[in-house]
Amino acid sequence: MKITYLDDYSALSQKAAQLIAVEVQKYPELLFCAATGGSPTGMYAEMAKQKSIYTQMRVIKMDEWGIIPLSHPDSCETYLHKHLLGPLDIATNRYTSFDTAPELVEAECQRISKFIKENGPLDICILGLGKNGHIAFNEPADVLNPDFHKAVLAESTIAHDPALSKGSEPAYGLCVGMEGIMQSKKIIFLITGKGKQDAVKRIMERKIGTDCPASFLWMHPNVECLIDSSAI
């Protein structure tokens, strides 16, 4: 893992966008696995400044909340349309999404697993860091799931939105599994935001464990880890 410390969030966002631009210029049709949340928002804004280079890039959504519909303002789908797909003019035929409605979960997991196997590996995988060390919705557990799967979410993951825990079953999400992440050609790992100091400290121990899924990134040959001052 190559670690770069940045002065602030703006610098982190600019650096991440530069890394992506380099890869897209080499391979315009690359498959880009898009994360959501506060960590990549600035990066997407920087990418939009050069949107002419993204006319062929393909995008797949990394994860999605269960319980709430795709049309919900807090869904990953809504976020991506606002911050990435719209600003970069990503056409529908270049975007792969999935639904988390309970009656669709099994079929959607099978469909996306098949898509990744047929179209992968992912060329660029964007990851943020959860306060408990999760990446995507791969939460700390005794074992980690390699496949695209339904994941029961930790309390710390759903704490920001009470709507996520109002369903008839425990809050869940669908996400790319550890195999899909680890087989990616390049990972850009964004660490920013308050409350992540313990997770960062755990990662820097360089001890690989399922209690901290992000620690597995030490085993990947091409990870650019960008850390801004707010997270340390």
N, C-alpha and C positions, 0 to 999 in steps of 0.2 A: 504494500500500500504506500503510495506516494502522498505524503501529507504536506499541505501548504497552508500556512496561517495567514489570514487576511485581516486588515485593520478593522473592517466593518462589513455590514451586510451588502452594501453597495459594491464594494470591491469583490466580495465573494460572488455576487451575481454576475458581474462583468467577467470575471475569470472563468466561471462555469460556461457562460455563453461563448467565450472565445474558444474553449476546448471543443464545444459542440460544433462550432463553425468550421474548425479545422477538419473534423471528421466528415462533415457533410460535403465539404468541397472535394474531398477525396472520393466519396461515395454518396452521390446525391439521393439515391433511393434507399438509404439505410433505414432499418427498423428501429424506431425510437420508443422506448418504454417510458411513459410519462407518469411521474409522481405528482401528487397534489399537496396542498397545505401551504403554510407560510414559507417554508424553506425554498422552493423553486420559483415562487411568484416573481421575484426580481429578475431571476435568470430568464424567465419567459419574456418579460418586458424588454430585456436587452436583446433577446433573439429577434423580437419583432422589429427592431431597428434595422435588421438585415434580412427581412422576410423574403427578399428576392432569391436567396440561396436555398430556401426551403420548399421550392415548388414541386419537388419530387419525393421529399421525405415521407415515410410512412410512420404512423403513430399507433401504438396500442396502449390502452389504459392499463395501469399497473394494478389498481385495486378499486374497490367500490364498497361503500357502506351498505349493510343490509338494513332492514326495518324501514328506512325512508325510501320513497320512490326516486327514480332518476331525475324527475322534474323538481325535486326539493332543492331549495336554494343552497343547502349545505352538501349536496351530493358531489362526488368527484366528477360526475358527468357535467354538471353545471359549471363547476370550477374550470374544467378543461376547455369548455366552449368559450368561457369568458377570457381566460388568460393565455390559452395556447392555440386552440383550433381556429377561433375567430381572428385573432390578431395576425396569425401566420397564414391565413387562407388555406387551411388544410381541408381538402375536398373530402366529401363523405367516403369516396372509394379508397381513400388513403388512411382512413381511421377505423380501427377495430375496437369496438366497445362490447360491453356485456351488461346484463341486467341481474339484479340480486333478488328479484321477487321470489318468495319461498317456493312457488310451484315451478320455477325455472332453474333453480340453483343446480341441480344435478346435470341437466342438459347443458347449461352454460359452462359448467366446469369441464365437461367432456369436449365441448366445442372449442373452447379457448386452448385447452391442452393440445388438441389436434392442430389448431392453427399455429401454435408455437413450434410444434414438432415439424410441421410442414414448411414453415416460413422462417424459422429461427436458425441459429441462435439470435437473440436480440443483439443488435449492433451497439446500441448505447442504452444503458439502464440508469435512470436517475433515481437516487435514493435519498430520503431524509432520515433522520434519526429520531426514534421515539424516546420519551423520557425513561422508559424501562428497557431500552436497548433493542426495541423491535425495528425491523426494516420491512416496508410494506405492512401487511397485517400478519407477518410471521412473528408471533409473540413468543416471549420466553416460555419454555415448556420442557418436559423431560425428553421429548423427541420433537424434531422439526419435520414438516411435510415437504417433500421434494417437488410435488406437483402443484399445478394450479388447483386451488381448493377453497372450501368454505372454512373460515377461521372464526372461532369464538374470540371476542375481543376482551382485552383486559380492562379493568375499571379505569385505569389511568388513560387508556386510549379513548374511551368514550366520554370522559369527564367534561370535555368542552361543549358537549351538545346533549342535553337530557333527552331529546327526542329519540336518540339512538337506543335508548333502553326502555322504550315504551311499547315494545312489541309483545307478542304472545310467547316468545322464546328469548333466550339470552341474546344480547347484541352480537351480531356477527358481520363479517364482510367476506368478499371474495378477493383473492389476490394471487399473483404470481408466486409460486413456491420457491424454495431455496435452490432447486436444481436450475430453474429458469434464470434466476438471478446469477448464480455462480457460473453458468455457461455463457453469460453475456460476454461479448468481445471487449467491451469497455464499460466500466462503472464510474459514474460521477456521484460521489457521496458528499452531500451537503450537510454540514453540521453548523447550525445556527439557532439562536433563540435561548431564552432563559430556562432554567430548570433542567438542563441536560448535563450538568457538570458530573454527576455521579455516573451517568452512562458513558461519558467521554473518558472518565478515569478508568472505568472497567475495560473499555476498548483498548486503552493505551497500555494495559497490563500484558497485552498480546497473548492472552490465554484463551484458547478456543473453547467455547462452552455453549450449550443450548440455553443457558440462563441469560445469554446475551447474543441473540442471533446476529447482530452486527459484527461480532467478533470473528465470524466466519469469513469476513471480507479480507482478513489477513492471508487467507489461502488462495485468493484470486490474483492472477498475474498482472492485471491492468486496472487498478483502482486509483482514481484521482480523488483524494479526500481533501475537501476544502473546509477549513474551520475559521469562523470569524470570532472576534474578541468577546462577543456576547455569550458564547457557549463554554468559555473556559474561566 
